[in-house]
Amino acid sequence: MKDPKPNFIGIGAQRSGTTWLFNQLRGNPEFKLPYIKEFHYFDRDRKYPSTNFLAEKYFFLRITNAAFRKRLIADFARVIRNADTLKFKWFLNFYLPKVSDSWYLSQFSKLDGLTGELSPSYSILDIEDILKIKKLLPTVKLIFLIRDPIARAWSSFRFNFRRNRIKKSLEYEDIINYLDSPEQVIRGNYYRTLQNYSNVFKSGQMIIGFYDAIIDQPHSLVNGITEFLGANNKHPVTSQSLFLKSNESPEIEIPDKIFHYLLDKYRDDITQLSEIYNGYCTLWYQKYYGGMNSSPSHDNGKLPPAFIYI
């Protein structure tokens, strides 16, 4: 009996390259991905500070939610405009049925190829919901992309500032309120995520990829991930898609006072990550705490690993 699909799940982190990765996998002929990148199935409980658009099992209850209606209308308007019958049918099966484990599996079961979804909010799951993933998909591969926590936090602020999801203010207290919100605190706690998943899934089922590698060595990163997922094709070295950025945040210079606040906030986290995982994590430590005038260095001029197995 074959293992159930999806073959893989991307668990985050937010603002760390998951959309870039989704686009890379979608361009690989060995992968067949759903039309939606983020399902938010396992974080649908309202206790989580995430989308929760599948919180209600039944469509007639979900449709009363304004965010759900907006999402549904936008998706169907696009497929109708493009006269895409296959995508229209897929969205019917996604939006209308009762939400359940069988519903979730059905979104992938007929896709011929390696398949999965990437929901960055899965990084904030409690153990009980990670156990639900394990029960439903015992052999699933997990991908966790991480980014310098200080850069990730500021990118998240800029992204939501642009989209009017937060108060349009660059006042110190308003920025700090966002950076210290429960959602941002838990999303930036990579060690918690790694510990929780490692306590549930066996060694070898998770890969950590580094956002830095998207810039420094994108071929190594995407080929390492696709090989981990079971693909054979190497990404073409000439592919321009590797260098296309997705969901960029607007350029807003970080205020000096905010920067120093984040330096203190993430000092222990970055130190711990550096001690455990080395590589890019150590470069983050060198950049921020190894002497404020020092620049990150690579051993023998070599780049750190683009990914590591957990």
MORA-V626992 format. One record per backbone hydrogen bond with DSSP energy under -0.5 kcal/mol. NH is the residue of the N-H (numbers start at 1). CO is the residue of the C=O. Records with the same first field share a line. If there is no record, write none. Layout:
NH = CO + CO
This chain:
7 = 115
8 = 115
9 = 141
10 = 117
11 = 9 + 143
16 = 13
21 = 17
22 = 18
23 = 19
24 = 20
25 = 21
26 = 22
27 = 23
28 = 25
29 = 27
31 = 28
32 = 114
34 = 116
39 = 37
44 = 41
48 = 45
50 = 48
55 = 52
59 = 96
61 = 58
62 = 58
63 = 59
64 = 61
65 = 62
66 = 64
69 = 65
70 = 66
71 = 67
72 = 68
73 = 69
74 = 70
75 = 71
76 = 72
77 = 73
78 = 74
79 = 75
80 = 76
81 = 77
82 = 78
83 = 80
84 = 79
85 = 83
88 = 84
89 = 85
90 = 86
91 = 87
92 = 88
93 = 89
94 = 90
95 = 91
96 = 92
99 = 57
104 = 100
105 = 101
106 = 102
107 = 103 + 104
108 = 105
109 = 105
110 = 106
111 = 108
112 = 110
113 = 111
114 = 30
117 = 8
118 = 37
119 = 10
120 = 118
122 = 119
123 = 11 + 120
124 = 121
125 = 122
129 = 126
130 = 126
131 = 127
132 = 128
133 = 129
134 = 130
135 = 131
136 = 132
137 = 133
140 = 137
141 = 7
142 = 205
143 = 9
144 = 207
145 = 12
146 = 209
152 = 148
153 = 149
154 = 150
155 = 151
156 = 152
157 = 153
158 = 154
159 = 155
160 = 156
161 = 157
162 = 158
163 = 159
164 = 161
165 = 160
166 = 160
169 = 167
175 = 171
176 = 172
177 = 173
178 = 174
179 = 175
180 = 176
181 = 178
185 = 181
186 = 182
187 = 183
188 = 184
189 = 186
190 = 188
193 = 189
194 = 190
195 = 191
196 = 192
197 = 193
198 = 194
199 = 195
200 = 197
201 = 197
205 = 202
207 = 142
208 = 308
209 = 144 + 207
210 = 306
211 = 146
213 = 210
214 = 210 + 211
215 = 211 + 212
216 = 212
217 = 213
221 = 217
222 = 218
223 = 219
224 = 220
225 = 221
226 = 222
227 = 223
228 = 224
229 = 225
230 = 227
231 = 226
239 = 236
242 = 239
243 = 240
244 = 241
252 = 250
259 = 255
260 = 256
261 = 257
262 = 258
263 = 259
264 = 260
265 = 261
266 = 262
267 = 264
270 = 266
271 = 267
272 = 268
273 = 269
274 = 270
275 = 271
276 = 272
277 = 273
278 = 273 + 274
281 = 278
282 = 278 + 279
283 = 279
284 = 280
285 = 281
286 = 282
287 = 283
288 = 284
289 = 285
290 = 285 + 286
294 = 291
301 = 298
302 = 299
308 = 208
310 = 206
